[in-house]
């Protein structure tokens, strides 16, 4: 039981997700988007492992820096969005990986990888 009490103390940070909102279309009927900042609380941020860096660089040509664990209640779309934390901007790449809520005991059920942006 001691371990469960420790798990209850895990707390993430607030990150800013720049969500894409369609605001119209250009002359070629392509969508025009505006980025809207959304604060998302309790996001776990962890450095990726050396294996993750090698695998992702080989497969995608992108270098993962952090993995973000997203809270279960979050309904935002993270794919191909920018995020900001630790005073820097990052870009989410790849599709989020999501688990089954009822089979995951903690507060997070989705993870995304980010690379440094700009």
Secondary structure, DSSP 8 states (H G I E B T S, - for coil): -HHHHHHHT---EEEEEEEEEEEEE-TTS-EEEEEEEEEEEEEEEEE--HHHHHHHHHHHS----EEEEEETT-----TT-EEEETTEEEEEEEEEEE--GGG--SSEEEEEEEEE--
